[in-house]
Amino acid sequence: MALSSSSSPKGIVIPVPVLVLSAAGAAIFLFFLLSSLSSSPTSCSCPTITTTASTAVVQTSRQQPQERISASEDDIDWVKTQIEVNGLHMQDNVLRKGINPRTRAQQLQDLIQYKGISHYEQEEEAKNHTAFPCPGELLVEQHHSNYGEPWAGGRDVFEFLAESSHLIPESRVLEIGCGTLRVGLHFIRYLNPEHFHCLERDELSLMAAFRYELPAQGLLYKRPLILKGEDMEFVRFGSGFMYDLVYASAVFLHMPDKLVWIGLERLVGRLKPLDGRLFVSHNVKFCSRLGGDECSKRLKSLGLEYMGKHTHDSLLFNHYEIWFEFRRFTM
């Protein structure tokens, strides 16, 4: 006892158990601190990165430009440049005979005489394997000459109407008298499936549309609704939607005025108010023949408003068409 009280140095005495407990506590605290630091970046930064990326994708998809319909000045300049670079001179060209030159009449005669153009050697092979047989008149494309102007003019009409109506693929279009689809093919290709409708009375034109043009253009999958009829009755096209564009190309001038007005009355309720457009080509004699202000009054009674007269030049040949624009102004 005397040794411990007289020989120990002056200071604080810390028992061993206390030191052990302190070290253990410090170790535990350091463990939890390191764990929290290592887990915090995962919980904070990842959701932010993911959200930012998904938002960028959505914004990018919304900002993609609408597909251009008509040729631009740059497109035309490019074509001219390619013709110049390749040394092409249209005036110097002479049509040459093809590998098996025949006129449409001669081709048609071959189709009738030989029941098709066959290269089979065996009689058994010569049987018609065609899954979708087509009349010879259509195979030689006689229906492309039914319009008194080049078949290519259909593209001009499409470009004018589609851009004037601000169409998008989701729009719905009705053509009154689509014929052999000279114009309609371009709408069918541009619009979503089932969004192009047509009322046509001529059976040969309908045959050309279904048996030649749609298969030849690879557009059967678009499922256009084309119906035979000449009564301006549109009930068969269904309900629950409105048209963004209704047009009649060189049709109303061949119809009795009374039937045209019946058709307009039936169409008004199917045309989208304000934004929807009705276009009629060539003339509106069904209206002007009424005289004075009678036409405007009658249009107003139907809920239609005359928007103006337009001309559209062809891109391919010296030609322009006149179009008259109307809209529905009431709900």
C-alpha positions in Angstrom: 0.0 0.0 0.0 2.8 2.4 0.9 4.4 1.6 -2.6 1.4 2.6 -4.6 0.8 5.8 -2.8 4.3 7.1 -2.7 5.8 6.0 -6.0 3.0 6.6 -8.6 3.5 9.7 -10.8 1.1 12.7 -10.7 -1.7 12.6 -13.5 -5.0 11.0 -14.5 -5.3 7.2 -14.3 -7.5 5.6 -17.0 -8.6 2.0 -16.3 -8.0 -0.6 -19.1 -11.8 -1.4 -19.5 -12.6 2.2 -20.3 -10.0 2.3 -23.0 -11.3 -0.9 -24.6 -14.9 0.5 -24.6 -13.8 3.8 -26.1 -12.0 2.1 -29.0 -14.9 -0.1 -29.7 -17.3 2.9 -29.8 -15.0 4.8 -32.2 -14.8 1.8 -34.5 -18.6 1.5 -34.6 -19.1 5.2 -35.3 -16.5 5.1 -38.1 -18.3 2.0 -39.7 -21.7 3.8 -39.9 -20.1 6.9 -41.2 -18.4 5.1 -44.0 -21.5 3.2 -44.9 -23.6 6.3 -45.1 -21.0 8.1 -47.3 -20.8 5.1 -49.7 -24.6 4.7 -50.2 -25.5 8.4 -50.6 -24.3 8.9 -54.2 -26.4 5.9 -55.4 -29.6 7.1 -53.8 -29.2 10.8 -54.9 -27.7 10.9 -58.3 -29.1 7.9 -60.3 -32.8 8.9 -60.3 -31.8 12.4 -61.4 -29.8 11.0 -64.4 -32.5 8.6 -65.4 -35.2 11.3 -65.3 -33.1 13.8 -67.3 -32.4 11.2 -70.0 -36.0 10.2 -70.4 -37.0 13.8 -70.6 -34.5 14.4 -73.3 -35.8 11.5 -75.3 -39.4 12.8 -75.1 -38.3 16.4 -76.0 -36.3 15.1 -79.0 -39.3 13.1 -80.3 -41.6 16.1 -80.0 -39.1 18.4 -81.8 -38.7 16.2 -84.9 -39.9 18.1 -88.0 -43.0 17.2 -90.0 -42.2 15.4 -93.2 -42.1 17.8 -96.2 -44.7 17.3 -98.8 -43.8 19.5 -101.8 -40.4 19.9 -103.4 -38.3 22.8 -102.1 -36.2 25.2 -104.2 -33.1 23.4 -103.1 -34.7 20.1 -104.4 -35.3 21.6 -107.8 -31.8 23.2 -107.9 -30.3 19.8 -107.1 -32.2 18.1 -109.9 -31.0 20.8 -112.4 -27.5 20.3 -111.2 -27.6 16.6 -111.6 -28.9 17.0 -115.2 -26.1 19.5 -115.9 -23.3 17.4 -114.3 -24.4 14.3 -116.3 -24.5 16.3 -119.6 -28.2 15.5 -120.2 -30.0 17.5 -123.0 -33.7 16.9 -123.2 -34.1 18.5 -126.6 -31.5 16.2 -128.1 -33.1 13.0 -126.8 -35.0 10.8 -129.2 -37.2 8.0 -127.7 -35.6 4.7 -128.5 -37.2 1.3 -128.9 -37.1 -0.9 -125.9 -36.2 -4.5 -125.6 -39.6 -5.5 -126.7 -41.3 -2.4 -128.1 -45.1 -2.3 -128.4 -47.8 0.2 -128.1 -50.5 -0.1 -125.5 -52.8 -1.4 -128.2 -50.3 -4.1 -129.2 -49.7 -5.1 -125.6 -53.4 -5.4 -125.0 -53.8 -7.6 -128.1 -51.0 -9.9 -126.8 -52.7 -10.2 -123.5 -56.0 -11.1 -125.1 -54.5 -13.5 -127.7 -52.1 -15.3 -125.4 -54.2 -14.9 -122.2 -51.2 -13.2 -120.6 -47.6 -12.9 -121.4 -46.2 -16.3 -120.8 -42.6 -17.7 -120.9 -43.5 -21.1 -119.6 -42.3 -24.1 -121.7 -44.6 -26.8 -120.5 -48.4 -26.8 -120.8 -48.8 -27.5 -117.1 -46.5 -24.6 -116.2 -48.5 -22.3 -118.5 -51.5 -22.3 -116.1 -52.2 -18.9 -114.6 -50.4 -18.7 -111.2 -51.5 -15.2 -110.6 -53.1 -14.8 -107.2 -54.7 -11.5 -108.2 -55.6 -11.5 -111.9 -56.1 -8.1 -113.5 -58.0 -7.0 -116.7 -55.7 -6.4 -119.7 -56.9 -2.8 -120.1 -55.5 -2.0 -116.7 -52.3 -3.9 -117.2 -51.4 -1.7 -120.1 -52.4 1.3 -118.0 -55.1 2.7 -120.3 -56.7 4.3 -117.3 -53.7 6.6 -116.9 -55.0 8.4 -120.0 -58.6 9.1 -118.8 -58.0 12.6 -117.5 -57.0 14.6 -120.5 -53.7 15.5 -118.8 -50.6 13.7 -117.5 -51.1 11.1 -114.8 -48.4 12.9 -112.9 -50.7 15.8 -112.2 -52.1 13.9 -109.3 -49.0 14.7 -107.3 -49.5 18.4 -107.9 -53.1 18.2 -106.6 -52.0 16.3 -103.5 -49.3 18.8 -102.6 -51.6 21.8 -102.9 -54.4 20.3 -100.9 -52.3 18.7 -98.2 -50.3 21.8 -97.6 -53.3 24.2 -97.8 -55.1 22.1 -95.3 -52.1 21.6 -93.0 -52.6 17.9 -93.0 -50.6 15.4 -90.9 -50.7 11.6 -91.2 -53.4 11.5 -88.4 -55.7 13.6 -90.5 -58.8 12.2 -92.2 -59.6 12.9 -95.8 -62.6 12.3 -98.0 -62.5 12.6 -101.8 -65.7 12.8 -103.8 -65.0 11.0 -107.0 -61.5 9.5 -106.6 -61.6 7.8 -110.0 -58.5 5.5 -110.5 -56.7 7.1 -107.6 -54.5 9.5 -109.6 -54.6 11.9 -106.6 -55.8 9.5 -104.0 -52.7 7.3 -104.1 -50.6 10.1 -102.7 -53.1 10.7 -99.8 -53.3 7.0 -99.1 -49.5 6.7 -98.9 -49.2 9.8 -96.6 -52.1 9.2 -94.2 -52.5 6.6 -91.5 -54.3 3.3 -92.5 -58.1 3.7 -93.0 -57.9 7.5 -92.9 -58.6 8.0 -96.7 -62.2 7.7 -97.8 -63.7 8.0 -101.3 -67.1 7.9 -103.0 -66.9 6.9 -106.7 -69.6 5.9 -109.1 -67.6 4.4 -112.0 -67.1 0.7 -111.9 -64.1 0.6 -114.2 -62.3 3.3 -112.2 -63.0 1.3 -109.0 -61.6 -1.8 -110.7 -58.5 0.1 -111.6 -58.1 1.3 -108.1 -58.5 -2.1 -106.4 -57.1 -4.5 -109.0 -54.1 -2.4 -110.2 -53.1 0.8 -108.5 -53.3 -0.3 -104.8 -51.4 -3.6 -105.4 -48.9 -2.1 -107.8 -48.1 0.7 -105.3 -47.9 -1.6 -102.3 -50.7 0.2 -100.5 -53.1 -2.6 -99.8 -52.1 -2.5 -96.2 -53.4 1.1 -95.9 -57.0 -0.2 -96.2 -58.6 2.9 -97.8 -62.4 2.9 -97.6 -63.5 3.3 -101.2 -67.2 2.9 -101.9 -69.3 2.8 -105.0 -72.1 5.3 -105.1 -73.4 8.4 -106.9 -76.1 9.6 -104.4 -73.8 11.8 -102.2 -74.7 9.6 -99.3 -71.9 9.3 -96.7 -73.6 7.3 -93.9 -71.7 4.2 -95.0 -68.3 5.7 -94.1 -69.2 5.5 -90.4 -69.4 8.0 -87.6 -67.5 9.2 -84.5 -65.0 11.3 -86.5 -64.8 14.5 -88.6 -62.8 15.1 -91.8 -59.9 17.5 -91.9 -60.2 17.8 -95.7 -63.0 17.1 -98.2 -62.3 17.7 -101.9 -63.9 17.2 -105.3 -61.5 17.4 -108.3 -63.5 18.1 -111.5 -66.5 16.3 -110.1 -69.2 18.9 -109.2 -69.1 20.4 -112.7 -70.4 17.1 -114.0 -73.2 16.8 -111.4 -76.7 18.4 -111.3 -76.7 21.5 -109.1 -79.4 20.1 -106.9 -77.4 17.0 -106.1 -74.3 19.1 -105.3 -76.3 21.1 -102.7 -77.7 17.9 -101.2 -74.2 16.6 -100.9 -73.0 19.8 -99.2 -75.8 19.6 -96.7 -74.9 16.1 -95.8 -71.2 16.9 -95.7 -71.2 19.9 -93.4 -71.7 17.9 -90.2 -68.8 15.7 -91.1 -66.3 18.6 -91.7 -64.2 19.7 -88.8 -65.4 23.2 -87.6 -63.1 26.1 -88.5 -59.9 24.0 -89.2 -61.5 21.6 -91.7 -61.5 22.5 -95.3 -63.6 21.8 -98.4 -62.0 22.3 -101.8 -63.7 22.3 -105.2 -61.8 22.5 -108.5 -62.3 24.3 -111.8 -65.5 26.2 -111.0 -68.4 26.6 -108.6 -71.2 27.1 -111.1 -73.5 25.2 -108.8 -73.2 28.3 -106.7 -72.8 31.2 -109.1 -75.8 30.1 -111.2 -78.0 31.0 -108.3 -77.3 34.7 -109.0 -76.8 37.7 -106.8 -76.2 37.0 -103.1 -78.2 33.9 -103.1 -75.2 31.6 -103.1 -73.7 33.3 -100.0 -77.0 33.1 -98.2 -77.4 29.4 -99.0 -73.9 28.6 -97.9 -74.4 30.5 -94.7 -77.6 28.6 -94.0 -75.6 25.4 -94.2 -72.8 26.7 -92.0 -70.3 27.1 -94.8 -68.1 30.1 -95.5 -66.3 30.8 -98.8 -62.6 31.4 -98.1 -61.3 32.3 -101.6 -60.0 31.2 -105.0 -56.6 29.7 -105.5 -54.4 28.7 -108.4 -51.7 26.0 -108.2 -48.9 25.5 -110.7 -47.7 22.1 -111.7 -44.1 21.1 -111.0 -43.8 18.9 -114.0 -45.7 20.5 -116.9 -47.1 23.8 -118.1 -50.4 23.6 -116.2 -52.3 25.1 -113.3 -55.6 24.3 -111.6 -58.1 26.6 -110.0 -59.5 25.7 -106.5 -62.2 27.2 -104.4 -61.9 26.9 -100.7 -64.7 26.7 -98.1 -64.8 26.0 -94.3 -67.4 25.2 -91.7 -67.8 28.2 -89.4 -70.4 26.8 -86.9 -70.2 24.1 -84.3 
